[in-house]
Amino acid sequence: MYRKYGIPLIFGADSHFILPEDAALRDQRLEANHIQYEDEEGWYLDYPDGEEAVRRFRQQGVLSEAQIAEAMENTNVFLSFEDVAFDRSKKLPTIYPELTQDERNRKYLDTV
């Protein structure tokens, strides 16, 4: 999609804890709540710093050095935001307010 549609690269992390050493605490919490996820083996679940993110990109061997730099630069744009207030009113605003959720879902699936 990056090449076909020119979609900018970013670094994304689905983090479940911040530091790798916090994994044990998360495991304890899941166990205490009788929760088990079968498909987590081999996934990064922490929130790495920039240096570690770049190391992981390189280890994957999918992106060039220029693409890794682009992804990191595009992600770092968030560092320039000012006066951002987070609340729970909406997780993601829509650019299609006139469409129903089902119509937005269909548009997403058609695009992907």
DSSP file (Angstrom, degrees, kcal/mol; ACC not computed):
  #  RESIDUE AA STRUCTURE BP1 BP2  ACC     N-H-->O    O-->H-N    N-H-->O    O-->H-N    TCO  KAPPA ALPHA  PHI   PSI    X-CA   Y-CA   Z-CA
    1    1 A M     >        0   0    0      0, 0.0     4,-2.4     0, 0.0     6,-1.0   0.000 360.0 360.0 360.0 -33.5    0.0    0.0    0.0
    2    2 A Y  H  >  +     0   0    0      4,-0.2     4,-1.0     3,-0.2     5,-0.1   0.950 360.0  32.3 -58.6 -50.1    3.0    2.3    0.7
    3    3 A R  H  4 S+     0   0    0      2,-0.2    -1,-0.2     3,-0.2     0, 0.0   0.920 122.1  47.4 -75.1 -44.3    4.2    1.9   -2.9
    4    4 A K  H  4 S+     0   0    0      1,-0.2    -2,-0.2     2,-0.1    -1,-0.1   0.904 129.7  19.2 -66.9 -43.4    0.9    1.5   -4.6
    5    5 A Y  H  < S-     0   0    0     -4,-2.4    -1,-0.2     2,-0.1    -3,-0.2   0.464  98.9-118.9-110.1  -3.8   -0.9    4.4   -3.0
    6    6 A G     <  +     0   0    0     -4,-1.0    -4,-0.2    -5,-0.4    -3,-0.2   0.813  48.4 170.9  70.1  28.7    1.9    6.5   -1.7
    7    7 A I        -     0   0    0     -6,-1.0    -1,-0.2    -5,-0.1    -2,-0.1  -0.611  37.4-113.9 -74.5 124.4    0.7    6.2    1.9
    8    8 A P        -     0   0    0      0, 0.0     2,-0.2     0, 0.0    -1,-0.1  -0.252  27.9-119.2 -60.7 143.9    3.4    7.6    4.2
    9    9 A L        +     0   0    0     58,-0.1     2,-0.3    -7,-0.0    65,-0.2  -0.566  35.3 175.0 -80.0 146.0    5.2    5.1    6.5
   10   10 A I        -     0   0    0     -2,-0.2     2,-0.6    64,-0.1    62,-0.2  -0.925  35.1-109.3-138.8 166.6    5.0    5.5   10.3
   11   11 A F        -     0   0    0     60,-0.8     2,-0.4    -2,-0.3    42,-0.0  -0.900  40.1-176.2 -95.7 124.7    6.2    3.5   13.3
   12   12 A G        -     0   0    0     -2,-0.6     2,-0.4     2,-0.0    -2,-0.0  -0.964   8.7-173.2-123.8 141.5    3.3    2.0   15.1
   13   13 A A        -     0   0    0     -2,-0.4     2,-1.3     2,-0.1    32,-0.1  -0.989  19.5-155.3-136.2 126.3    3.3    0.0   18.3
   14   14 A D        -     0   0    0     -2,-0.4     2,-0.3    30,-0.2    -2,-0.0  -0.715  34.7-171.9 -94.2  81.8    0.4   -1.8   19.9
   15   15 A S        +     0   0    0     -2,-1.3    31,-0.2     1,-0.1     3,-0.1  -0.575  29.9 179.5 -88.6 139.6    1.9   -1.7   23.3
   16   16 A H  S    S+     0   0    0     29,-3.6     2,-0.3     1,-0.3    30,-0.2   0.436  79.9   8.3-110.6  -8.1    0.5   -3.5   26.3
   17   17 A F  S    S-     0   0    0     28,-1.4    -1,-0.3     1,-0.1    30,-0.2  -0.948  70.5-125.4-161.8 165.5    3.2   -2.2   28.7
   18   18 A I  S    S+     0   0    0     -2,-0.3    29,-2.0    28,-0.2    -1,-0.1   0.968  87.3  36.2 -84.9 -59.0    6.0    0.3   28.5
   19   19 A L  S >  S-     0   0    0     27,-0.2     3,-2.3     1,-0.1     4,-0.3  -0.717  77.6-123.1-100.9 145.8    9.2   -1.5   29.5
   20   20 A P  G >  S+     0   0    0      0, 0.0     3,-1.8     0, 0.0     4,-0.3   0.853 112.1  61.6 -53.4 -35.7   10.1   -5.1   28.7
   21   21 A E  G >  S+     0   0    0      1,-0.3     3,-0.5     2,-0.1     4,-0.3   0.639  91.1  68.7 -69.1 -10.7   10.5   -5.8   32.4
   22   22 A D  G <> S+     0   0    0     -3,-2.3     4,-1.9     1,-0.2    -1,-0.3   0.529  74.1  89.7 -80.7  -6.0    6.8   -4.9   32.9
   23   23 A A  H <> S+     0   0    0     -3,-1.8     4,-2.8    -4,-0.3    -1,-0.2   0.888  82.2  55.3 -58.1 -40.7    5.8   -8.1   31.0
   24   24 A A  H <> S+     0   0    0     -3,-0.5     4,-2.2    -4,-0.3    -1,-0.2   0.894 106.4  50.4 -62.2 -40.1    5.8  -10.1   34.2
   25   25 A L  H  > S+     0   0    0     -4,-0.3     4,-2.2    -3,-0.2    -1,-0.2   0.907 111.5  48.2 -63.9 -41.5    3.3   -7.7   35.8
   26   26 A R  H  X S+     0   0    0     -4,-1.9     4,-2.8     2,-0.2     5,-0.2   0.927 110.3  51.7 -64.4 -44.0    1.0   -7.9   32.8
   27   27 A D  H  X S+     0   0    0     -4,-2.8     4,-2.5     1,-0.2    -2,-0.2   0.901 109.7  50.0 -58.9 -41.1    1.2  -11.7   32.8
   28   28 A Q  H  X S+     0   0    0     -4,-2.2     4,-2.6     2,-0.2    -1,-0.2   0.907 110.9  49.0 -64.1 -41.7    0.3  -11.8   36.5
   29   29 A R  H  X S+     0   0    0     -4,-2.2     4,-1.6     2,-0.2    -2,-0.2   0.929 111.8  48.2 -65.5 -44.4   -2.7   -9.5   35.9
   30   30 A L  H  <>S+     0   0    0     -4,-2.8     5,-3.0     1,-0.2    -2,-0.2   0.925 112.9  48.7 -60.6 -44.3   -3.9  -11.6   33.0
   31   31 A E  H ><5S+     0   0    0     -4,-2.5     3,-1.5     1,-0.2    -2,-0.2   0.913 108.9  52.6 -62.4 -42.8   -3.5  -14.8   35.1
   32   32 A A  H 3<5S+     0   0    0     -4,-2.6    -1,-0.2     1,-0.3    -2,-0.2   0.815 113.4  44.4 -62.9 -29.9   -5.4  -13.2   38.0
   33   33 A N  T 3<5S-     0   0    0     -4,-1.6    -1,-0.3    -5,-0.2    -2,-0.2   0.263 114.5-117.5 -97.9  11.3   -8.2  -12.3   35.7
   34   34 A H  T < 5 +     0   0    0     -3,-1.5     2,-0.5     1,-0.2    -3,-0.2   0.883  64.8 146.5  55.2  43.7   -8.2  -15.8   34.0
   35   35 A I      < +     0   0    0     -5,-3.0     2,-0.4    -6,-0.1    -1,-0.2  -0.933  22.1 176.6-112.4 131.9   -7.3  -14.2   30.6
   36   36 A Q        -     0   0    0     -2,-0.5     2,-0.6    -3,-0.1    -9,-0.0  -0.987  15.4-160.2-138.3 127.5   -5.1  -16.0   28.1
   37   37 A Y    >   -     0   0    0     -2,-0.4     3,-0.8     1,-0.1     4,-0.1  -0.933   3.2-165.3-107.6 117.1   -4.2  -14.9   24.6
   38   38 A E  T 3  S+     0   0    0     -2,-0.6     3,-0.5     1,-0.2    -1,-0.1   0.794  80.7  52.1 -71.7 -29.8   -3.0  -17.8   22.5
   39   39 A D  T 3  S+     0   0    0      1,-0.2    -1,-0.2     3,-0.0    -2,-0.0   0.042  77.4  94.3-104.6  26.8   -1.4  -15.8   19.7
   40   40 A E    X   +     0   0    0     -3,-0.8     3,-1.9     2,-0.1    -1,-0.2   0.585  51.2 118.2 -92.1 -10.8    1.0  -13.4   21.5
   41   41 A E  T 3  S+     0   0    0     -3,-0.5     3,-0.1     1,-0.3    -3,-0.0  -0.344  82.5  12.2 -61.9 129.2    4.1  -15.5   21.3
   42   42 A G  T 3  S+     0   0    0      1,-0.3     2,-0.3    -2,-0.1    -1,-0.3   0.431  98.9 119.9  87.3  -1.1    6.8  -13.7   19.3
   43   43 A W    <   -     0   0    0     -3,-1.9     2,-0.5     2,-0.0    -1,-0.3  -0.717  66.6-120.8 -96.3 147.4    5.2  -10.3   19.3
   44   44 A Y        +     0   0    0     -2,-0.3   -30,-0.2     1,-0.1    -3,-0.0  -0.766  33.6 171.9 -81.4 126.7    6.7   -7.1   20.8
   45   45 A L        +     0   0    0     -2,-0.5   -29,-3.6   -30,-0.1   -28,-1.4   0.406  48.3  86.7-116.4  -1.7    4.2   -5.9   23.4
   46   46 A D  S    S-     0   0    0    -31,-0.2   -28,-0.2   -30,-0.2   -27,-0.2  -0.309  81.4-112.7 -90.9 178.7    6.3   -3.1   24.9
   47   47 A Y        -     0   0    0    -29,-2.0     6,-0.0   -30,-0.2   -34,-0.0  -0.878  39.7-156.0-114.6  96.1    6.7    0.5   23.8
   48   48 A P        -     0   0    0      0, 0.0     2,-0.1     0, 0.0   -29,-0.1  -0.278  13.7-115.8 -75.9 156.6   10.3    0.9   22.6
   49   49 A D     >  -     0   0    0      1,-0.1     4,-2.4     4,-0.0     5,-0.2  -0.292  43.1 -92.0 -75.8 174.7   12.3    4.1   22.4
   50   50 A G  H  > S+     0   0    0      1,-0.2     4,-2.4     2,-0.2     5,-0.2   0.878 125.0  53.0 -58.9 -42.4   13.3    5.4   19.0
   51   51 A E  H  > S+     0   0    0      1,-0.2     4,-2.1     2,-0.2    -1,-0.2   0.911 112.1  45.0 -61.3 -43.4   16.7    3.6   19.0
   52   52 A E  H  > S+     0   0    0      2,-0.2     4,-2.4     1,-0.2    -1,-0.2   0.878 110.2  54.9 -69.4 -37.8   15.0    0.3   19.7
   53   53 A A  H  X S+     0   0    0     -4,-2.4     4,-2.3     2,-0.2    -2,-0.2   0.927 109.8  46.8 -60.4 -44.6   12.3    0.9   17.2
   54   54 A V  H  X S+     0   0    0     -4,-2.4     4,-2.5     2,-0.2    -2,-0.2   0.906 110.3  53.3 -63.7 -42.0   15.0    1.5   14.5
   55   55 A R  H  X S+     0   0    0     -4,-2.1     4,-2.4     1,-0.2    -2,-0.2   0.908 109.9  48.1 -59.2 -41.9   16.9   -1.6   15.6
   56   56 A R  H  X S+     0   0    0     -4,-2.4     4,-2.2     2,-0.2    -2,-0.2   0.899 109.2  52.7 -68.0 -40.3   13.7   -3.7   15.2
   57   57 A F  H  X>S+     0   0    0     -4,-2.3     4,-1.4     1,-0.2     5,-0.6   0.953 111.8  46.4 -56.1 -49.0   13.0   -2.2   11.8
   58   58 A R  H  <5S+     0   0    0     -4,-2.5     3,-0.3     1,-0.2    -2,-0.2   0.900 109.9  53.6 -61.5 -41.7   16.5   -3.2   10.7
   59   59 A Q  H  <5S+     0   0    0     -4,-2.4    -1,-0.2     1,-0.2    -2,-0.2   0.868 104.7  54.8 -62.5 -37.2   16.2   -6.7   12.2
   60   60 A Q  H  <5S-     0   0    0     -4,-2.2    -1,-0.2    -5,-0.1    -2,-0.2   0.835  93.0-152.9 -66.1 -31.5   13.0   -7.2   10.2
   61   61 A G  T  <5 +     0   0    0     -4,-1.4    -3,-0.1    -3,-0.3    -2,-0.1   0.758  60.8 110.6  68.0  25.7   14.9   -6.4    7.1
   62   62 A V      < +     0   0    0     -5,-0.6     2,-0.3     2,-0.1    -4,-0.1   0.815  66.4  53.1 -98.8 -39.4   11.8   -5.2    5.2
   63   63 A L  S    S-     0   0    0     -6,-0.4    -2,-0.1     1,-0.1     2,-0.1  -0.702  79.2-121.5-102.4 150.3   12.5   -1.4    4.9
   64   64 A S     >  -     0   0    0     -2,-0.3     4,-2.4     1,-0.1     5,-0.2  -0.313  36.1-102.2 -75.2 169.2   15.5    0.4    3.6
   65   65 A E  H  > S+     0   0    0      1,-0.2     4,-2.4     2,-0.2     5,-0.2   0.891 125.3  52.0 -60.3 -39.3   17.4    2.8    5.8
   66   66 A A  H  > S+     0   0    0      1,-0.2     4,-2.3     2,-0.2    -1,-0.2   0.892 110.0  48.2 -65.2 -39.2   15.7    5.7    4.0
   67   67 A Q  H  > S+     0   0    0      2,-0.2     4,-2.6     1,-0.2    -2,-0.2   0.878 110.4  51.2 -69.2 -37.2   12.3    4.2    4.6
   68   68 A I  H  X S+     0   0    0     -4,-2.4     4,-2.4     2,-0.2    -2,-0.2   0.933 111.1  48.3 -62.7 -45.4   13.1    3.6    8.3
   69   69 A A  H  X S+     0   0    0     -4,-2.4     4,-2.6     1,-0.2    -2,-0.2   0.909 111.5  50.6 -61.6 -41.8   14.1    7.2    8.6
   70   70 A E  H  X S+     0   0    0     -4,-2.3     4,-2.9     2,-0.2     5,-0.2   0.927 109.9  49.9 -60.5 -46.1   10.9    8.3    6.8
   71   71 A A  H  X S+     0   0    0     -4,-2.6     4,-1.7     1,-0.2   -60,-0.8   0.912 113.2  45.7 -60.7 -43.3    8.8    6.2    9.2
   72   72 A M  H  X S+     0   0    0     -4,-2.4     4,-2.3     2,-0.2    -1,-0.2   0.908 113.7  48.6 -68.4 -41.5   10.5    7.6   12.3
   73   73 A E  H  X S+     0   0    0     -4,-2.6     4,-0.5     1,-0.2    -2,-0.2   0.916 111.4  49.8 -63.9 -43.0   10.3   11.2   11.0
   74   74 A N  H  < S+     0   0    0     -4,-2.9     3,-0.5     1,-0.2    -1,-0.2   0.837 113.1  47.2 -65.5 -31.7    6.6   10.8   10.1
   75   75 A T  H >< S+     0   0    0     -4,-1.7     3,-1.6    -5,-0.2    -1,-0.2   0.870 103.2  61.8 -75.2 -37.7    5.9    9.4   13.6
   76   76 A N  H >< S+     0   0    0     -4,-2.3     3,-1.8     1,-0.3     4,-0.3   0.572  77.6  88.3 -68.4  -8.2    7.9   12.2   15.3
   77   77 A V  G >< S+     0   0    0     -4,-0.5     3,-1.6    -3,-0.5    -1,-0.3   0.800  77.4  68.3 -58.4 -26.0    5.5   14.8   14.0
   78   78 A F  G X  S+     0   0    0     -3,-1.6     3,-1.1     1,-0.3    -1,-0.3   0.759  86.2  67.3 -65.0 -23.4    3.4   14.1   17.1
   79   79 A L  G <  S+     0   0    0     -3,-1.8    -1,-0.3     1,-0.2    -2,-0.2   0.698  94.5  58.3 -69.3 -17.3    6.2   15.6   19.2
   80   80 A S  G <  S+     0   0    0     -3,-1.6    -1,-0.2    -4,-0.3    -2,-0.2   0.509  79.1 111.7 -91.7  -4.5    5.3   19.0   17.6
   81   81 A F    <   -     0   0    0     -3,-1.1     2,-0.3    -4,-0.3     3,-0.2  -0.448  48.8-165.3 -71.0 140.6    1.7   19.1   18.8
   82   82 A E        +     0   0    0      1,-0.2    -2,-0.1    -2,-0.1    -1,-0.0  -0.910  61.1  13.5-123.7 154.6    0.8   21.7   21.4
   83   83 A D  S    S+     0   0    0     -2,-0.3     2,-0.5     1,-0.2    -1,-0.2   0.847  76.2 164.3  53.3  41.6   -2.2   22.1   23.6
   84   84 A V        -     0   0    0     -3,-0.2     2,-0.5     2,-0.0    -1,-0.2  -0.789  18.7-164.9 -90.1 127.8   -3.5   18.6   23.0
   85   85 A A        -     0   0    0     -2,-0.5     2,-0.5     2,-0.0     0, 0.0  -0.961   5.3-152.0-115.6 126.0   -6.1   17.5   25.5
   86   86 A F        +     0   0    0     -2,-0.5     2,-0.3     2,-0.0    -2,-0.0  -0.813  26.5 152.6 -98.3 133.8   -7.0   13.8   25.7
   87   87 A D        -     0   0    0     -2,-0.5     3,-0.2     3,-0.2    -2,-0.0  -0.819  51.5-109.0-142.4-174.7  -10.4   12.8   26.8
   88   88 A R  S    S+     0   0    0     -2,-0.3     3,-0.2     1,-0.2    -2,-0.0   0.162  82.6 106.2-107.4  18.3  -12.7    9.8   26.2
   89   89 A S  S    S-     0   0    0      1,-0.3     2,-0.3     2,-0.1    -1,-0.2   0.912  95.3  -0.6 -66.5 -41.9  -15.4   11.5   24.1
   90   90 A K        -     0   0    0     -3,-0.2    -1,-0.3     1,-0.1    -3,-0.2  -0.977  53.3-155.0-148.7 134.4  -14.2    9.9   20.9
   91   91 A K  S    S+     0   0    0     -2,-0.3    -1,-0.1     1,-0.3    -2,-0.1   0.939  90.3   6.1 -73.1 -46.1  -11.4    7.5   20.2
   92   92 A L  S    S-     0   0    0      0, 0.0    -1,-0.3     0, 0.0     2,-0.1  -0.975  75.1-134.5-138.8 122.4  -11.1    8.5   16.5
   93   93 A P        -     0   0    0      0, 0.0     2,-0.3     0, 0.0    -3,-0.0  -0.430  27.7-125.3 -70.3 153.4  -12.9   11.3   14.8
   94   94 A T        -     0   0    0      1,-0.1    10,-0.0    -2,-0.1     0, 0.0  -0.748  13.8-156.1-101.5 147.8  -14.3   10.5   11.4
   95   95 A I  S    S+     0   0    0     -2,-0.3     3,-0.1     1,-0.2    -1,-0.1   0.374  95.8  57.9 -94.8   2.3  -13.7   12.3    8.2
   96   96 A Y    >   +     0   0    0      1,-0.1     3,-1.7     3,-0.1    -1,-0.2  -0.519  58.0 156.4-126.4  63.5  -17.1   10.9    7.0
   97   97 A P  T 3  S+     0   0    0      0, 0.0    -1,-0.1     0, 0.0    -2,-0.1   0.742  72.4  62.4 -64.5 -20.7  -19.6   12.2    9.5
   98   98 A E  T 3  S+     0   0    0     -3,-0.1     2,-0.3     2,-0.0    -2,-0.0   0.639  92.5  80.5 -79.0 -12.8  -22.4   11.8    6.9
   99   99 A L  S <  S-     0   0    0     -3,-1.7    -3,-0.1     1,-0.1     2,-0.0  -0.664  81.1-120.7 -94.5 148.7  -21.9    8.0    6.7
  100  100 A T     >  -     0   0    0     -2,-0.3     4,-2.4     1,-0.1     5,-0.2  -0.306  35.0-102.3 -73.2 168.7  -23.2    5.4    9.1
  101  101 A Q  H  > S+     0   0    0      1,-0.2     4,-2.6     2,-0.2     5,-0.2   0.911 124.8  51.9 -60.8 -41.4  -20.7    3.2   10.9
  102  102 A D  H  > S+     0   0    0      1,-0.2     4,-2.2     2,-0.2    -1,-0.2   0.895 109.9  48.8 -61.9 -39.7  -21.6    0.3    8.6
  103  103 A E  H  > S+     0   0    0      2,-0.2     4,-2.4     1,-0.2    -1,-0.2   0.888 111.6  49.3 -67.8 -38.8  -21.0    2.6    5.5
  104  104 A R  H  X S+     0   0    0     -4,-2.4     4,-2.4     2,-0.2    -2,-0.2   0.905 110.2  51.3 -65.7 -40.6  -17.6    3.7    7.0
  105  105 A N  H  X S+     0   0    0     -4,-2.6     4,-2.6     2,-0.2    -2,-0.2   0.914 110.5  48.7 -60.9 -42.6  -16.7    0.1    7.6
  106  106 A R  H  X S+     0   0    0     -4,-2.2     4,-2.7     2,-0.2    -2,-0.2   0.913 110.0  51.5 -63.9 -43.3  -17.5   -0.8    4.0
  107  107 A K  H  X S+     0   0    0     -4,-2.4     4,-1.9     2,-0.2    -1,-0.2   0.908 110.8  48.9 -60.2 -42.8  -15.5    2.2    2.7
  108  108 A Y  H  X S+     0   0    0     -4,-2.4     4,-2.7     2,-0.2    -2,-0.2   0.943 112.4  46.8 -61.6 -49.5  -12.5    1.0    4.8
  109  109 A L  H  < S+     0   0    0     -4,-2.6    -2,-0.2     1,-0.2    -1,-0.2   0.878 111.3  52.0 -63.4 -37.3  -12.8   -2.6    3.5
  110  110 A D  H  < S+     0   0    0     -4,-2.7    -1,-0.2     1,-0.2    -2,-0.2   0.875 111.9  47.1 -64.4 -37.1  -13.1   -1.4   -0.1
  111  111 A T  H  <        0   0    0     -4,-1.9    -2,-0.2     1,-0.2    -1,-0.2   0.917 360.0 360.0 -71.1 -43.8  -10.0    0.7    0.3
  112  112 A V     <        0   0    0     -4,-2.7    -1,-0.2    -5,-0.2    -2,-0.2   0.490 360.0 360.0 -74.1 360.0   -8.0   -2.0    1.9
